[in-house]
Amino acid sequence: MKKIIFSLLLIFVVSIMYGQTKRAKLNETVWLCTYKVKADKRQQYEHFVNDIFWPGASKLSGNERKVFSQTRIMHPEKMEKDSTYLYSFLMDPVIKNTDYDIFSLIKKMYGAEKGAEYYKLFEDAITSESDYRQINMVQSKD
């Protein structure tokens, strides 16, 4: 229980420190990326995202750190019909010429060896890369 409270507090502090600084303006690009997570790996996936990946943003600099302040994570309310959970990331707005690749970013945060180890947690939790979807959109009127 203490770990959960600490994790939520850490996420809250990080969101304040790197809080949403901007939302897309008219015609700026926005991405919606989704991953299907195995039902029995849901806790592992959330551990990766909430306890490893998001806090690791503090180790990045410049636009790579800013990526996290302009990205929102959405958790599913319920299981999908195929017994998976659909998690989403909303990049709002997308920062041009900036690294958004999870594997690349995690290696920058923790080094090649530890980053690869952490990435395995993510990779093992998702159903497959083929289930990943990225929807590219542009902001319309507010």
C-alpha positions, 0 to 999 in steps of 0.5 A, a space after each residue: 500500500 505504501 508503494 502505491 501511495 508513493 507511486 501516485 505521489 511521485 506521478 503527481 509531483 512529476 506531473 507538476 514539475 513537467 506538467 502539461 505546458 501546451 495543448 495543440 493549436 489549430 492544425 498542429 499534429 496530435 498522436 493517439 497511440 494504443 497498446 493491448 495489454 495482456 490481462 495477467 500482465 496489467 500490473 507489470 505494464 502499469 509498474 513499467 509506465 508509472 514507476 519506471 518510464 514516466 519518472 525516468 523522464 527527469 533523466 532526459 533533457 530538452 524536447 525529450 523531457 518535454 514529450 512527457 509533459 505533453 503526453 497523457 496516459 489513459 487507462 482502460 475502465 474495463 477489459 476488452 472482449 478479447 480479454 486484453 486491456 487497451 491503454 492509450 497515450 495522447 501526444 498533444 501536440 507532437 514535437 517535431 524531430 523529437 524521439 518518441 520511441 519507448 525503447 530508445 527513450 528508456 535506454 537514454 534514461 537508464 543506459 543500454 543494459 538496464 534500459 533493455 531489462 526494463 523494456 522487457 517488462 513493457 514488451 512482455 506485457 503487451 500482446 504484440 507489436 502488431 496490435 500497436 496503433 498510432 493514429 495521426 490527427 491534426 487539431 481542429 477548432 476548440 
